[in-house]
Amino acid sequence: MAVAQGSTSTSAAITAQQAADMVTFEGERARLVSHINIELSQVISNVNILNRHLETIITIGQEFDHLSSLWSHFNSKEPIEDDNDSVPDQ
C-alpha cells in the first residue's frame, strides 16, 4: 500500500504543477490576445488613414484630366518642325 500512497502524492504534485502551468499559460495567453487586439486596432486605423490619403491623391489626379487632354489636343495639332528646315542653306 505504500506504493499506492506514494503514487497518489506524486500525481497530486503533478496536478498542482499542471494547474500552476495552466494559470501561467492562461495569463500569458490573455496578455498576448490583448496585445494583438491593440496592434490590430492600430493597423486598422493606419489603413483607414492610408485609404483617405489615396482617395485625396486620386481626386487631385482627376483634376488634371482636363489639362492633360487639352495639352494632348494641342500637341496633336501643332506641326512638327524638322531640324533640317531650321538650318539656312548656304
TORLUMMAR-805634 format. One record per residue: residue number from 1; x, z, y of N, C-alpha, C in turn. Coordinates in pm, whole numbers, padded with zeros to 5 digits. Layout:
# residues N
NUM / X / Z / Y / X / Z / Y / X / Z / Y
...
END
This chain:
# residues 90
1 / 00080 / 00000 / -00119 / 00000 / 00000 / 00000 / 00085 / 00000 / 00126
2 / 00207 / 00042 / 00114 / 00295 / 00044 / 00230 / 00321 / -00097 / 00280
3 / 00324 / -00192 / 00187 / 00346 / -00330 / 00225 / 00227 / -00382 / 00304
4 / 00107 / -00351 / 00262 / -00013 / -00397 / 00332 / -00020 / -00337 / 00470
5 / 00017 / -00211 / 00484 / 00012 / -00145 / 00615 / 00117 / -00204 / 00707
6 / 00235 / -00237 / 00656 / 00341 / -00296 / 00736 / 00302 / -00435 / 00785
7 / 00235 / -00513 / 00703 / 00195 / -00648 / 00744 / 00083 / -00641 / 00846
8 / 00000 / -00537 / 00840 / -00107 / -00522 / 00937 / -00049 / -00492 / 01075
9 / 00052 / -00405 / 01081 / 00113 / -00373 / 01210 / 00189 / -00494 / 01265
10 / 00249 / -00576 / 01175 / 00319 / -00696 / 01218 / 00220 / -00797 / 01275
11 / 00106 / -00816 / 01208 / 00007 / -00911 / 01258 / -00055 / -00861 / 01388
12 / -00066 / -00730 / 01404 / -00117 / -00674 / 01530 / -00017 / -00699 / 01642
13 / 00112 / -00690 / 01610 / 00215 / -00717 / 01711 / 00215 / -00865 / 01748
14 / 00197 / -00951 / 01650 / 00191 / -01094 / 01677 / 00067 / -01126 / 01760
15 / -00043 / -01065 / 01730 / -00165 / -01087 / 01805 / -00149 / -01041 / 01949
16 / -00086 / -00927 / 01969 / -00062 / -00878 / 02106 / 00030 / -00974 / 02180
17 / 00132 / -01026 / 02114 / 00224 / -01122 / 02177 / 00150 / -01251 / 02210
18 / 00065 / -01297 / 02116 / -00012 / -01418 / 02141 / -00108 / -01399 / 02258
19 / -00168 / -01281 / 02266 / -00260 / -01252 / 02378 / -00183 / -01253 / 02510
20 / -00065 / -01198 / 02511 / 00016 / -01198 / 02633 / 00057 / -01340 / 02670
21 / 00092 / -01419 / 02569 / 00127 / -01560 / 02594 / 00007 / -01637 / 02648
22 / -00111 / -01609 / 02595 / -00232 / -01678 / 02642 / -00263 / -01641 / 02787
23 / -00243 / -01516 / 02822 / -00267 / -01474 / 02961 / -00167 / -01545 / 03052
24 / -00043 / -01551 / 03012 / 00059 / -01620 / 03090 / 00027 / -01769 / 03099
25 / -00013 / -01827 / 02987 / -00048 / -01969 / 02985 / -00166 / -01997 / 03076
26 / -00271 / -01919 / 03066 / -00391 / -01939 / 03148 / -00359 / -01923 / 03297
27 / -00276 / -01825 / 03330 / -00237 / -01805 / 03470 / -00157 / -01924 / 03523
28 / -00062 / -01971 / 03443 / 00020 / -02086 / 03483 / -00067 / -02212 / 03493
29 / -00158 / -02227 / 03397 / -00249 / -02342 / 03399 / -00336 / -02340 / 03525
30 / -00390 / -02227 / 03560 / -00474 / -02215 / 03679 / -00393 / -02246 / 03804
31 / -00268 / -02200 / 03809 / -00182 / -02227 / 03925 / -00154 / -02376 / 03936
32 / -00123 / -02441 / 03824 / -00094 / -02583 / 03825 / -00217 / -02667 / 03860
33 / -00333 / -02630 / 03808 / -00456 / -02703 / 03840 / -00486 / -02690 / 03989
34 / -00468 / -02573 / 04043 / -00488 / -02552 / 04187 / -00391 / -02637 / 04269
35 / -00266 / -02640 / 04228 / -00164 / -02721 / 04298 / -00199 / -02870 / 04290
36 / -00243 / -02915 / 04174 / -00282 / -03055 / 04157 / -00401 / -03089 / 04246
37 / -00498 / -03000 / 04255 / -00614 / -03024 / 04342 / -00572 / -03038 / 04487
38 / -00482 / -02953 / 04533 / -00433 / -02960 / 04671 / -00361 / -03092 / 04695
39 / -00273 / -03129 / 04603 / -00197 / -03253 / 04618 / -00287 / -03375 / 04615
40 / -00387 / -03377 / 04528 / -00480 / -03490 / 04522 / -00563 / -03500 / 04650
41 / -00598 / -03387 / 04707 / -00670 / -03389 / 04835 / -00584 / -03451 / 04944
42 / -00456 / -03419 / 04945 / -00365 / -03479 / 05043 / -00348 / -03629 / 05019
43 / -00341 / -03670 / 04892 / -00330 / -03813 / 04860 / -00454 / -03887 / 04909
44 / -00571 / -03833 / 04883 / -00696 / -03897 / 04926 / -00700 / -03906 / 05078
45 / -00659 / -03801 / 05146 / -00656 / -03803 / 05292 / -00561 / -03911 / 05343
46 / -00443 / -03920 / 05284 / -00346 / -04021 / 05328 / -00393 / -04163 / 05297
47 / -00463 / -04183 / 05185 / -00517 / -04315 / 05152 / -00625 / -04353 / 05253
48 / -00706 / -04258 / 05294 / -00808 / -04286 / 05395 / -00744 / -04323 / 05529
49 / -00638 / -04255 / 05567 / -00566 / -04289 / 05690 / -00507 / -04430 / 05679
50 / -00446 / -04461 / 05565 / -00390 / -04594 / 05542 / -00500 / -04701 / 05552
51 / -00614 / -04673 / 05494 / -00726 / -04767 / 05498 / -00770 / -04794 / 05642
52 / -00781 / -04689 / 05723 / -00817 / -04707 / 05865 / -00714 / -04790 / 05938
53 / -00586 / -04767 / 05911 / -00480 / -04844 / 05976 / -00484 / -04990 / 05934
54 / -00508 / -05015 / 05806 / -00518 / -05153 / 05759 / -00637 / -05225 / 05821
55 / -00749 / -05155 / 05834 / -00866 / -05215 / 05899 / -00835 / -05249 / 06045
56 / -00761 / -05163 / 06114 / -00722 / -05189 / 06252 / -00632 / -05311 / 06260
57 / -00536 / -05320 / 06170 / -00444 / -05434 / 06169 / -00519 / -05564 / 06141
58 / -00612 / -05560 / 06049 / -00691 / -05680 / 06017 / -00774 / -05722 / 06138
59 / -00832 / -05626 / 06207 / -00911 / -05656 / 06326 / -00825 / -05719 / 06434
60 / -00708 / -05665 / 06456 / -00616 / -05722 / 06556 / -00575 / -05862 / 06514
61 / -00546 / -05882 / 06387 / -00508 / -06014 / 06338 / -00619 / -06116 / 06356
62 / -00743 / -06074 / 06338 / -00855 / -06165 / 06355 / -00873 / -06207 / 06500
63 / -00829 / -06124 / 06593 / -00838 / -06159 / 06734 / -00746 / -06276 / 06769
64 / -00644 / -06301 / 06689 / -00552 / -06410 / 06714 / -00596 / -06541 / 06649
65 / -00705 / -06542 / 06574 / -00752 / -06664 / 06508 / -00783 / -06774 / 06609
66 / -00854 / -06738 / 06716 / -00890 / -06838 / 06817 / -00765 / -06893 / 06884
67 / -00674 / -06806 / 06921 / -00549 / -06850 / 06985 / -00468 / -06938 / 06891
68 / -00464 / -06903 / 06766 / -00390 / -06982 / 06667 / -00451 / -07121 / 06651
69 / -00582 / -07128 / 06643 / -00646 / -07260 / 06630 / -00626 / -07342 / 06756
70 / -00626 / -07281 / 06874 / -00601 / -07352 / 06998 / -00462 / -07413 / 07000
71 / -00361 / -07334 / 06963 / -00224 / -07386 / 06960 / -00207 / -07492 / 06851
72 / -00275 / -07476 / 06739 / -00268 / -07575 / 06633 / -00328 / -07707 / 06680
73 / -00440 / -07699 / 06750 / -00502 / -07820 / 06805 / -00411 / -07885 / 06908
74 / -00352 / -07804 / 06996 / -00260 / -07855 / 07097 / -00140 / -07923 / 07032
75 / -00085 / -07863 / 06929 / 00033 / -07917 / 06861 / 00001 / -08048 / 06792
76 / -00116 / -08060 / 06735 / -00151 / -08183 / 06664 / -00179 / -08299 / 06760
77 / -00218 / -08271 / 06884 / -00248 / -08375 / 06982 / -00126 / -08417 / 07063
78 / -00025 / -08334 / 07070 / 00094 / -08365 / 07151 / 00180 / -08468 / 07079
79 / 00221 / -08574 / 07150 / 00307 / -08674 / 07083 / 00445 / -08617 / 07054
80 / 00501 / -08660 / 06943 / 00634 / -08612 / 06903 / 00737 / -08705 / 06965
81 / 00831 / -08644 / 07037 / 00937 / -08722 / 07101 / 01051 / -08742 / 07003
82 / 01109 / -08862 / 07005 / 01223 / -08893 / 06919 / 01349 / -08863 / 06997
83 / 01449 / -08802 / 06935 / 01574 / -08768 / 07003 / 01646 / -08893 / 07053
84 / 01632 / -09004 / 06984 / 01699 / -09126 / 07024 / 01639 / -09183 / 07153
85 / 01514 / -09158 / 07180 / 01449 / -09210 / 07300 / 01493 / -09135 / 07426
86 / 01539 / -09011 / 07411 / 01575 / -08933 / 07527 / 01715 / -08970 / 07581
87 / 01796 / -09040 / 07503 / 01930 / -09079 / 07547 / 01922 / -09217 / 07614
88 / 01969 / -09229 / 07740 / 01961 / -09360 / 07807 / 02056 / -09461 / 07742
89 / 02016 / -09588 / 07744 / 02100 / -09694 / 07689 / 02211 / -09725 / 07787
90 / 02326 / -09760 / 07733 / 02439 / -09793 / 07820 / 02481 / -09935 / 07805
END
